[in-house]
Amino acid sequence: MRRHLSALRMLLVFTVLTGIAYPLAVTGIAQLAFRDAANGSLVEEDGRPVASALLGQNFALPKRNPGNAAERLRPDPRWFQPRPSAGDYDPRASGASNLGPDNPALIASVEERRAAAAAFDDVPPASVPVDALTASGSGLDPDISPAYAREQAARVARARGLPVRRIEELVAAHVQGRFLGFLGEQRVDVVALNRDLARLR
């Protein structure tokens, strides 16, 4: 009986420590020191959340027939476009296509995306960056390469009636360096870029 009571006391102590005290301490530290990141890096407009800086999203024109589930979204020329997403940027469908590099379906999809991106941005197909052709592993990556952002600058400027140089300056201001100066590649967060683009006049 003594052993059972001792075990029960230990269970209660560790339940309080690891199930209540530790989670509360970690949550409190996160809210004090890393409030933005702890709450999902939310992007707010007029005091309400409209996006997350950590999740990509479509910048598309409204559907011609909203009731047609088969109708594909058309990219809006007024906005910088993200890289493709296997799950159409639905957080519930996060993941890759799982198609191998030699899969005929993936090869055909890449060629279709190359032709579409080249026509949309009015550039030669050979100059379309690889991140405009392939989806990220999560399908929710908000980042594109500086090369892809620069490729889109002229099209965005034309659609908005703004000088190309002003759009290029905006892109340059959003280029993020490598993590710790040597890990990864330079990148541009499309959600943050388009948010500042909306404020241009």
C-alpha positions as a printed Julia matrix, in Angstrom:
201×3 Matrix{Float64}:
   0.0    0.0     0.0
   2.86   2.37    0.86
   4.36   1.84   -2.61
   1.07   2.61   -4.29
   0.66   5.84   -2.34
   4.25   6.82   -3.12
   3.68   6.16   -6.82
   0.45   8.15   -6.74
   2.24  11.11   -5.11
   4.97  11.0    -7.76
   2.32  10.87  -10.47
   0.58  13.93   -9.04
   3.87  15.84   -8.62
   5.02  15.16  -12.17
   1.54  15.87  -13.55
   1.66  19.31  -11.94
   5.28  19.93  -13.02
   5.17  18.66  -16.59
   1.47  19.04  -17.35
   0.77  22.45  -15.8
   3.82  24.36  -14.55
   6.15  23.68  -17.5
   3.59  24.46  -20.26
   2.56  27.67  -18.46
   6.19  28.73  -18.05
   7.02  28.08  -21.71
   3.87  29.85  -22.89
   4.59  32.83  -20.64
   8.19  33.15  -21.88
   7.05  32.84  -25.5
   4.4   35.54  -25.05
   6.87  37.88  -23.34
   9.93  37.36  -25.54
   8.56  36.11  -28.88
   4.96  37.3   -28.96
   4.69  37.69  -32.75
   6.19  34.28  -33.56
   4.32  32.53  -30.72
   0.99  33.76  -32.12
   1.64  32.59  -35.69
   3.41  35.65  -37.19
   0.03  37.08  -38.12
  -0.31  39.93  -40.61
  -3.03  42.36  -39.59
  -5.02  44.97  -41.49
  -7.28  47.37  -39.61
  -6.75  45.38  -36.42
  -7.83  42.01  -37.81
  -5.61  39.12  -38.99
  -5.59  38.65  -42.76
  -2.61  36.31  -43.28
   0.48  34.79  -41.72
   4.0   35.73  -42.78
   4.85  32.02  -42.49
   2.17  30.75  -44.9
   1.93  31.42  -48.6
  -1.37  32.16  -50.26
  -2.9   32.63  -53.69
  -3.14  36.08  -55.21
  -5.74  35.23  -57.8
  -8.65  36.78  -59.64
 -12.14  35.82  -58.51
 -13.62  32.79  -60.24
 -15.86  33.5   -63.2
 -18.23  30.83  -61.87
 -17.81  30.57  -58.06
 -19.94  27.43  -57.91
 -17.66  25.5   -60.27
 -15.16  23.52  -58.17
 -13.3   22.43  -61.32
 -12.56  26.0   -62.45
  -8.89  26.83  -61.94
  -7.88  30.07  -60.27
  -6.3   32.66  -62.55
  -3.32  34.66  -61.22
  -3.97  38.36  -60.71
  -1.42  40.41  -62.72
  -1.53  43.2   -60.11
   0.18  41.02  -57.5
   3.44  39.13  -57.16
   2.7   35.45  -57.49
   3.96  32.73  -55.11
   5.56  29.48  -56.18
   3.19  26.65  -57.11
   1.49  24.64  -54.38
   0.48  20.98  -54.64
  -2.41  21.71  -52.26
  -3.44  25.13  -53.63
  -2.2   26.77  -50.42
  -4.81  25.0   -48.32
  -3.26  24.49  -44.84
  -5.35  21.34  -44.45
  -3.64  19.84  -47.52
  -0.04  20.69  -46.66
   2.45  18.49  -48.47
   4.2   17.82  -51.74
   2.94  16.0   -54.83
   5.32  13.09  -54.05
   6.11  12.78  -57.76
   9.68  11.77  -58.55
  11.91  13.87  -60.85
  11.45  11.42  -63.74
   7.68  11.17  -63.38
   6.02  12.09  -66.71
   3.2   13.91  -64.9
   5.68  16.13  -63.03
   7.69  16.83  -66.19
   4.52  17.79  -68.07
   3.4   19.97  -65.16
   6.75  21.78  -65.06
   6.64  22.47  -68.8
   3.06  23.71  -68.53
   4.02  26.02  -65.66
   7.07  27.27  -67.61
   4.94  28.24  -70.6
   2.27  29.85  -68.4
   4.78  31.86  -66.3
   6.67  33.03  -69.4
   3.46  34.2   -71.09
   2.12  35.8   -67.9
   5.33  37.75  -67.18
   6.18  38.29  -70.87
   9.65  36.75  -70.62
  11.47  33.99  -72.55
  10.63  30.5   -71.21
  14.31  29.76  -70.58
  14.56  32.65  -68.1
  11.77  31.45  -65.77
  13.36  30.57  -62.39
  12.98  27.04  -61.05
  10.88  28.14  -58.05
   8.18  29.33  -60.48
   7.97  25.76  -61.79
   8.16  23.52  -58.72
   6.17  23.46  -55.5
   7.78  23.49  -52.07
   7.79  20.43  -49.83
   5.02  21.84  -47.64
   3.05  23.51  -50.41
   2.72  26.5   -48.06
   6.08  28.24  -48.5
   5.61  32.05  -48.65
   9.1   32.65  -50.07
  10.27  32.98  -53.65
  13.72  33.71  -55.03
  14.79  37.3   -55.71
  15.13  36.28  -59.38
  11.46  35.27  -59.56
  10.37  38.45  -57.79
  12.43  40.6   -60.19
  10.98  38.73  -63.18
   7.48  39.75  -62.08
   8.31  43.44  -61.42
   7.63  44.71  -64.95
   4.28  42.93  -65.16
   3.16  44.25  -61.75
   4.27  47.79  -62.7
   2.28  47.66  -65.96
  -0.84  46.32  -64.26
  -0.7   49.03  -61.59
   0.45  51.92  -63.78
   3.57  52.43  -61.65
   7.21  52.97  -62.69
   9.12  49.7   -63.0
  11.99  51.2   -61.01
   9.68  51.81  -58.02
   8.55  48.18  -58.05
  12.14  46.96  -58.39
  13.13  49.09  -55.38
  10.3   47.51  -53.4
  11.52  44.04  -54.35
  15.11  44.92  -53.38
  13.89  46.16  -49.98
  12.23  42.77  -49.33
  15.19  40.54  -50.18
  16.14  38.6   -47.04
  19.68  37.3   -46.67
  20.82  33.81  -45.8
  20.13  32.6   -42.28
  23.19  33.31  -40.1
  24.86  34.63  -43.24
  25.56  31.24  -44.81
  22.58  28.87  -44.47
  20.0   28.63  -47.24
  19.47  31.11  -50.05
  18.28  34.68  -50.38
  14.49  34.92  -50.46
  11.51  37.25  -50.74
   8.35  36.78  -48.66
   5.53  37.26  -51.19
   2.9   37.95  -48.51
   4.96  40.78  -46.98
   5.92  42.09  -50.43
   2.31  42.25  -51.62
   1.22  43.86  -48.38
   3.64  46.74  -48.94
   2.74  46.81  -52.65
  -0.88  47.49  -51.69
   0.26  50.64  -49.88
   2.03  52.11  -52.91
   0.37  55.01  -54.65
